[in-house]
Amino acid sequence: MIKRLPLLIPLALLAACAGGNDPRYLISSAPGETVANLRARSIEVRLVSLPSYAAASDIVAEGEGGALFALDGAQWADDPARGMTAALARGLSERTGAAAAIEPWPLNTGPDVRLDVRVDQAYARADGLFELSGQFAVSSPEGTVREFVQRFDIATPVSGEGAAATADALSLALAELARQISRAM
């Protein structure tokens, strides 16, 4: 029995180090209406800037007293900043028909506009809404469109409980943000 003990210790350490099977949720943008008369035909979407709690892989929600808590070990399937940037680029492309791509711009000819999104808040609130707020800036190196900075404050319903409902609410919020950006351009 004593000779087996040294063999059991490395096995126990290996089991403790093994990765868990925590659920992972995709960040997407829900489909939306098409916006006509967009002057920009190409959009470079810069990496979305997130507060530290939203940039982490844990999916968080507001609990009692306003504190944010991770939801049952659930995580985003991708880096949140990259996932939100990709969802916005996809949403803008679908709504506008413009070629939208994540930075760095992949073509030799530069984009008509550059989009910079800075998020202040992104979490499921205790009142059953998902809050996505911050500002976006549209710059136009060649003067194709007017440059501007605009604030956004979006609240979408969290239909249900848990990480899946939170991910769906974020999807709706990103779709609304893509709509607001498309209409502003």
VMD Tcl script that draws the C-alpha trace (Angstrom):
set ca {
  {0.00 0.00 0.00}
  {2.81 2.42 0.86}
  {4.52 1.81 -2.50}
  {1.31 2.77 -4.38}
  {0.99 6.12 -2.60}
  {3.78 7.83 -4.64}
  {1.96 6.78 -7.83}
  {-1.36 8.16 -6.65}
  {-0.01 11.63 -5.88}
  {0.97 12.47 -9.50}
  {-2.38 11.12 -10.74}
  {-4.26 13.28 -8.25}
  {-2.24 16.33 -9.33}
  {-2.98 15.62 -12.99}
  {-6.69 15.32 -12.28}
  {-6.65 18.63 -10.38}
  {-4.90 20.39 -13.27}
  {-7.19 19.05 -15.99}
  {-9.35 21.70 -17.63}
  {-13.00 21.84 -16.70}
  {-15.83 21.57 -19.10}
  {-17.39 24.96 -18.35}
  {-20.06 26.02 -20.83}
  {-18.91 28.57 -23.44}
  {-21.22 30.96 -25.26}
  {-20.76 32.65 -28.62}
  {-21.03 36.40 -29.07}
  {-23.16 37.19 -32.10}
  {-25.32 39.92 -33.58}
  {-28.97 39.27 -34.31}
  {-30.18 40.01 -37.85}
  {-31.73 43.41 -38.48}
  {-33.16 45.75 -41.09}
  {-31.17 47.01 -44.06}
  {-30.17 50.67 -44.10}
  {-30.28 52.43 -47.46}
  {-28.25 55.40 -48.74}
  {-25.03 54.65 -46.89}
  {-22.24 56.66 -48.51}
  {-19.45 54.46 -47.15}
  {-18.80 51.27 -49.09}
  {-16.07 49.99 -46.74}
  {-15.80 50.08 -42.95}
  {-12.82 49.19 -40.80}
  {-14.02 48.17 -37.33}
  {-11.36 48.74 -34.71}
  {-11.12 46.38 -31.73}
  {-13.91 47.26 -29.28}
  {-12.59 48.75 -26.04}
  {-14.17 47.12 -22.96}
  {-13.99 47.70 -19.21}
  {-11.90 45.05 -17.46}
  {-14.85 43.03 -16.10}
  {-16.39 42.81 -19.59}
  {-13.05 41.96 -21.22}
  {-12.65 38.90 -18.99}
  {-13.79 35.49 -20.20}
  {-16.39 35.08 -17.42}
  {-19.98 36.02 -18.18}
  {-21.12 38.36 -15.42}
  {-24.43 39.60 -14.05}
  {-25.40 42.08 -11.38}
  {-26.29 40.64 -8.01}
  {-27.50 42.07 -4.74}
  {-26.08 45.44 -3.83}
  {-24.89 46.09 -7.40}
  {-21.91 43.71 -7.30}
  {-21.08 41.78 -10.48}
  {-20.76 37.99 -10.24}
  {-19.63 35.30 -12.68}
  {-22.53 33.13 -13.86}
  {-22.06 29.45 -12.89}
  {-18.61 29.05 -14.46}
  {-19.98 30.08 -17.88}
  {-17.51 31.78 -20.20}
  {-17.48 33.48 -23.57}
  {-16.29 31.19 -26.37}
  {-14.02 33.93 -27.75}
  {-12.15 36.89 -26.33}
  {-15.04 39.31 -25.60}
  {-13.43 42.31 -27.34}
  {-12.72 40.30 -30.48}
  {-16.14 38.61 -30.37}
  {-18.02 41.91 -30.04}
  {-15.90 43.47 -32.80}
  {-16.61 40.56 -35.16}
  {-20.34 40.69 -34.34}
  {-20.44 44.43 -35.06}
  {-18.54 44.03 -38.35}
  {-20.93 41.26 -39.41}
  {-23.99 43.27 -38.33}
  {-22.81 46.39 -40.17}
  {-22.08 44.44 -43.32}
  {-25.51 42.76 -43.26}
  {-27.35 46.04 -42.61}
  {-25.46 48.30 -45.00}
  {-24.09 46.07 -47.75}
  {-20.71 47.71 -47.13}
  {-17.54 45.66 -46.82}
  {-16.88 45.66 -43.07}
  {-13.74 44.07 -41.64}
  {-11.92 44.01 -38.34}
  {-8.65 45.93 -38.11}
  {-6.09 45.78 -39.57}
  {-7.74 46.61 -42.90}
  {-7.07 43.65 -45.20}
  {-7.15 45.43 -48.59}
  {-4.60 47.65 -50.37}
  {-7.12 50.47 -50.82}
  {-8.03 51.94 -47.45}
  {-11.55 51.91 -45.99}
  {-14.02 54.75 -46.50}
  {-14.59 54.95 -42.74}
  {-13.11 53.69 -39.50}
  {-15.30 52.81 -36.54}
  {-14.02 53.01 -32.97}
  {-16.37 51.69 -30.23}
  {-15.63 52.26 -26.54}
  {-17.93 50.46 -24.13}
  {-18.54 51.88 -20.64}
  {-20.98 49.21 -19.38}
  {-21.81 45.69 -20.62}
  {-23.60 43.40 -18.16}
  {-26.91 41.80 -17.24}
  {-28.57 44.07 -14.69}
  {-30.52 42.77 -11.69}
  {-33.72 44.33 -13.12}
  {-33.76 41.87 -16.07}
  {-32.17 44.11 -18.70}
  {-28.79 43.88 -20.40}
  {-27.00 47.22 -20.46}
  {-24.62 48.17 -23.26}
  {-23.47 51.78 -23.15}
  {-20.54 53.87 -24.31}
  {-19.65 55.83 -27.41}
  {-18.68 55.25 -31.01}
  {-16.63 57.42 -33.34}
  {-16.70 57.37 -37.12}
  {-13.66 58.80 -38.85}
  {-13.21 59.17 -42.60}
  {-9.63 59.47 -43.84}
  {-10.75 60.51 -47.35}
  {-13.73 62.63 -46.25}
  {-16.31 60.18 -47.65}
  {-18.65 60.77 -44.72}
  {-18.87 63.36 -41.99}
  {-16.82 62.44 -38.92}
  {-18.54 62.34 -35.55}
  {-18.67 60.89 -32.05}
  {-21.97 59.66 -30.62}
  {-23.02 58.11 -27.30}
  {-25.18 55.01 -27.08}
  {-27.19 53.61 -24.18}
  {-28.90 50.35 -25.05}
  {-30.98 48.14 -22.74}
  {-32.32 44.82 -24.03}
  {-34.42 42.28 -22.11}
  {-32.75 39.22 -20.60}
  {-35.42 36.62 -21.37}
  {-34.80 33.88 -18.84}
  {-31.99 33.19 -16.43}
  {-28.38 32.22 -16.72}
  {-25.59 32.64 -19.23}
  {-27.56 31.61 -22.34}
  {-30.17 34.32 -21.70}
  {-27.39 36.85 -21.07}
  {-25.64 35.88 -24.33}
  {-28.93 36.29 -26.25}
  {-29.48 39.72 -24.67}
  {-25.95 40.79 -25.66}
  {-26.69 39.62 -29.21}
  {-29.77 41.86 -29.32}
  {-27.81 44.78 -27.85}
  {-25.06 44.42 -30.48}
  {-27.71 44.27 -33.22}
  {-29.20 47.51 -31.91}
  {-25.75 49.11 -31.76}
  {-25.10 48.08 -35.39}
  {-28.47 49.63 -36.31}
  {-27.67 52.91 -34.53}
  {-24.22 53.13 -36.16}
  {-25.65 52.34 -39.62}
  {-28.33 55.00 -39.31}
  {-25.84 57.58 -38.01}
  {-23.52 57.11 -40.98}
}
mol new
graphics top color blue
foreach p $ca { graphics top sphere $p radius 0.5 }
foreach p [lrange $ca 0 end-1] q [lrange $ca 1 end] { graphics top cylinder $p $q radius 0.2 }
display resetview
